[in-house]
Amino acid sequence: MNAIWYGMVRVKASHILVKTESEAKQIMQKVSAGDDFAKLAQMFSQCPSGKAGGDLGYFGKGQMVKPFEDVCFKAKPGDVVGPVKTQFGWHIIKVTDVKN
């Protein structure tokens, strides 16, 4: 096991990144209506991770920008949260797993 991660909480999340709050709200409505998150990420996300359904893999505290990280570490697996604003744009975030 990588010593850096030993004993640290890690979150696995996916996200959809767009430029405006109105775009993010429209996508959040689609997610809430049951549309497939990964397909929405592939269609709308402006982040390179969109090609992989928005998957960002696992990350620990201090690896993401603070507003993004704060939301991820408060959410539970399966939660979809947003819109969250960062310097990169507006995010819809799906937490898929948490490891201690």
Rosetta blueprint (number, residue, H / E / L):
1 M L
2 N L
3 A H
4 I H
5 W H
6 Y L
7 G L
8 M L
9 V L
10 R E
11 V E
12 K E
13 A E
14 S E
15 H E
16 I E
17 L E
18 V E
19 K L
20 T L
21 E H
22 S H
23 E H
24 A H
25 K H
26 Q H
27 I H
28 M H
29 Q H
30 K H
31 V H
32 S H
33 A L
34 G L
35 D L
36 D L
37 F H
38 A H
39 K H
40 L H
41 A H
42 Q H
43 M H
44 F H
45 S L
46 Q L
47 C L
48 P H
49 S H
50 G H
51 K H
52 A H
53 G L
54 G L
55 D E
56 L E
57 G E
58 Y E
59 F E
60 G E
61 K L
62 G L
63 Q L
64 M L
65 V L
66 K H
67 P H
68 F H
69 E H
70 D H
71 V H
72 C H
73 F H
74 K H
75 A L
76 K L
77 P L
78 G L
79 D L
80 V E
81 V E
82 G E
83 P E
84 V E
85 K E
86 T E
87 Q L
88 F L
89 G E
90 W E
91 H E
92 I E
93 I E
94 K E
95 V E
96 T E
97 D E
98 V E
99 K E
100 N L
